[in-house]
Amino acid sequence: MATPARSLRVIPQVLFWHLYLSHLVRAWLRSEPDLVTVPNDAAFPYHYICKQLRSRRIPFVLLQEGIRFTETVFEDSGIVGQGLSGADAIACWGATSADFFRARGAPAETIHLTGTPRFDRLQATDWSAEAETLSASLPPARSTLTLLTNPIDLWGFCSRRGKMELLERFIDGLDELFESEGLRLIFKIHRQESLRDYRALVETHRNASRMTVLAEAPLYPLLRLSDAAVILASTVGLEALLLGVPLGVLEIPGRGFIHDFVSSGAARGIRWSDSVAAQVTALLSDDHAGNRSLAAYLDRTLSARGRATRAVAELIAGLAAPEDSSR
């Protein structure tokens, strides 16, 4: 049974596809491309595009764009997706993603460990200058905690109200740190979330002057200036870890810790049964460099680090121009 929020989102998507976008896609596919790459086979409109590609027998590659949730959030939408779209190849970030796709039933021969070029660039770039510029525009602080939110309510992990109540409970738990530690809390919200909601959450809080809500700030410089980051369930957690930022994951009531950041030992779980302030204090002092579990996690999560662009390009080139071209 679809949640009301998801139903309201799906109806306009279906209309937009059938009344407008499907005609453009069919016109484009009449050019008979040798190969198509898609970043997602479960999100709109890619699941529709994948159906068109299969029906026309046009080869396509799924280029993994984000972390995969073991508990799929698409179960009540009628979308197959998540690696089962019929892709000729799946460019996986690493062994953990390959395990996910195999468990979903994707044919083993379609799964390739390529890493992702995006994270190679992330680690190869010096974000210090941009971080300093961004920090100068924020309230002064002795330590910076960045809370990276995303629309877990739209994905069915909780209600919108439940998410906001959870976040309010979290910032209430930080009260003693705003004064004793000179903490600065930055909200970096997702483009699908309401800036108004978050501003209302912060403006009514007794430590509102120590908090800032950002919607459009550049992510990597923001992570570079952060002493620690906290997430709900998002790929940005992996980006924080790659930049050497200690990561905390908020416990979702009834769901626990989404994804494998906490279970792998790469991140610290923020539990409601313990003091939030004490857990965040520990997070801010975590020895990121000495975390062996983190090193092992990154090795299993990201293959071909430093050479992912070449690995992806070779996979695409091999499928676009196979030695025996019978098409």
N, C-alpha and C positions, 0 to 999 in steps of 0.2 A: 504494500500500500504506500503510494507516494506521499511524502509530507506536503502540506499546503504550500510552503514556500517554494518547494521544488516544482510542484505542479504549476504554480503561477509563472515560474521562469520558463518551463518547457513549452507552454502554449504559444507564447510569442516566437520562440525559436522555431517551432514547427511551421508556423505561418510564414515567417521570414524565409525559411528554406523553400517551401513549396511555391510561394508567390514571387520570389525574387532570386534567391541565391542559386537554386537548383538549375535555373536556365543558364546562368553564367557559367556554372561548372560544366554542364553538358556541352556548351559551346566551346569551352576551353579544351575539353577532352576529345573533341572532334579532330584536334590536331594530332591525335595519336602519339602522345609522348612515349619515349622508350622506357622511362622510369619516373616515378613520382616519389618524393619524400614527404612524410607527414610527421608532425611532432607529437601527435596524440591520436589514439583511435577510439577514445571513449567520450571526449568532450565535444561540444558543439563548435563548429559544424563538421568536424573531422570524421565522426562516425558515419555521417551521410556520404561524405566524399569517398570513404573507404568502400562503402557499398557500391557506389558508381564504378570505382576502379575494379572491384571484383567482377561486376557484371560485364565489364568490357574487356576483362582479362589483361588489364594493364598492370605490369609489375609495380610494386611499391614497397618502400622501406619505412619502417617505423623507427624514428629517431627519438629515443627516450628523452623527455624534456623535464621530468621532475621525479621525486621519490614516488615509489609505488606503495600503496596501502594494502596490507594483507587482507584487511576487512574492507572489501570494495564498497564504495559509496554509491555505486551505480546499480545495485541489485534490484531496485524497485522502478527503474527507468525504462526497462526494455532494451537497454543498450548492451551489446555483447562486449566489445572492446577489451581494453586492458590486455592486449596481446593476442586476442582471439579474432582479430578482424580479417585474417587471411593474408597478412603481410608476407612478402617473399623473404624478408629478412628483418630482424629486430636488432638495432644497434643499442646494446645494453651498456649501462654505465660500468657495471662490474658484476662480480659473482653473486652478490646478494640479489640484484635485480634479475639475473639469470635464473636463480632459484625461484623467484616470484613468478616469472613467466612460465617456467616449466610446471610449477604447481598449478597454475591456471589452465594448463593443457596446451600451451604453445608448442609446436613441433620442435624438438631439440635441434634439428638441422637448420632452423631459421634463426637461432639465437647466436649472436656474435658479441664478444666482449671488446668494445671499442673505446670505453671511456667517453668523455665529453669535452669538446674543444672549449666550451664556455669556462670550465673550471681551470683549464690550463692557462687561459688568459688571466683569470682571477688571481692566480698565484704568481704569475709572471709580472704583474703590474704593481708599481709602487703607488699606493693610495694616500701617502702621508700628507702631501700638500693639499689635496682636496679635503682631507679630514680636518686639517688645521683650519681651513677656511670655514668649513661647516661648524666646527666647534666654537669659533669666535662669534657666531650668530646665536648661540644657545646660552642659557643661564650658566654662570660659572659653577664649578663643582669639583670636589676632590675625587669622586668616582662616578662613572657613567654606566648605567644599566639600560640596555635597549630591549624593549618588549616588542617583538615582531608578531603582529596578529595576522589572522587570515579568516576567511568566511567558513569556519567549520560548521556553522549553523546551516548554511546552504547545502553542505555536504551530508547533513543528516546526523552529525555527531552530537548535536545538542540543539536547543532552541536558541533563537536570537536573544531572548531575555536571559536564558540560562548562561549564555556566553558573557553577556555584559555583567551579570551578577558575579560570575566567576572572576572576571577581571577586577571588579570593584573589591571583592574580597582579597585579591592579591595585593592591590595597592594599599588597602587598609593595613595589611600585614607588614608593610614597609615603613610605617609611620616613624618608628624609632630610628631608622637608618637615615631618614632625610636630615635629621639634626645631628645625630652622633657621628655619622660617616660622611656627611656632606654629599649625600647621594643626589644625583640627577637622573630622573627617569624619562626616557624618550619612548614614545609610542610611534612605531613605524607601521602604518596600517596598509592593508591590501586595497587595490584599486576597486574591488567589489564591495568594500565596506563603506559605511557612512561616516564621513568626517564629522558631521553634526553629532552623531551618537557619541563619539569619543571625546569631542570637545565638551559635551554636556557632562560626561563622566568625570572629566578632569576639573572643570570649572567649579563644581560643587564640592570638591574635596578640600579638606583643611590644609593640605600641602600642595595646592594647585600651582603655586609659584615655583615648585621644584620639578614640575612636569611639563613636557612639551609634546604636542601631537603633530606628527609630520605625515603628509600623504605623498608628496612628490620628491622628497629628499633622495639623493643618490644612495643606493644601498651599501655599496662597498666602502666608500669613505665613512659612512655612518658606522659600519661594523669596525672599521679600522680605529675609530676613536673610542669605541666601547671597551669597557673593562670586563663586561660579561653580557650575554644575550639570553633572553628567555623567549620560547616559542610555545605555540599551541600544537600545531602539526603542519610543518612546512619544509620545503626544500631549502629555505634560507638557513635552517639549522645546520645543514651540511656546509653551506657557504661560510657560516660563522666559524665552524670547526677548521675549515681549510685556511682561514685567515688567523688562526691561533686564538680565537675568542672562546673562553669557557662558556659552555652552553647548558642552560637549564630548560626543562620541559615541564609545563604545567600539567598536573593530573586532571583529566576530564572526568567529572562524576559519571559513574556508570560505564566508563570506557577505559579508564586507566591512562597509560602513556601511549599515545598513538605513534606508530612506526617503531623503529628499532633503536633509536638513539640511546634510550635509557637501558633497555635490556642488554645491549652490547657493551655497556660500560663507557661509551663515548661521551655521554652527557649525564648530568645530575637531574634526577627526578625531583620536582617540587611537590611534596605531598601535603595534603590538607590536615593530616593527623599530627604534623609537627609545626613548629614555629616557622612562619614564612621568613621573618627577619633573620633567624639563625641560619636557615638554608641558603638564603641569598648572600649572607656574609661569607659562608663557606664557599659558595660559588665564585664570589669575587676574588677569593684567595686560592682558587684551584691551580694546581701545577699542571698546566696544559701540556707542556713539553715532556713531562715525565710520565704521562698517561699511556702505558703500554697497550691498554685495551683500545684506546683511541687510534693508535698507530695501526693495530691489526684491523680495526674497523675500516679505516680509510683504504687500506690495501684491498679488502674484500669488496668495498663499495665502489671504488673507482679503479678501473683497469687502465693500462696504457697512459698513465699520468705523464704529462710532458710531451706526449706524441699522439694524443687522441685525434687531432685534426687529420694527421696522415692515416690513422687507422680507419676513421670514418670515410675519408676520401677514397681509400682503396676498396672498401666494401661497396660503396656506391658505384665506383668505376667498374668493378668486376661484374656487377649486376646489370649495369647499363650497356656494357659491351662484352657479353660472355664470349668465350672462345668458340663455342658452337652455337651460333645464333640461328635458331630455327623459327623464330617469330616472323 
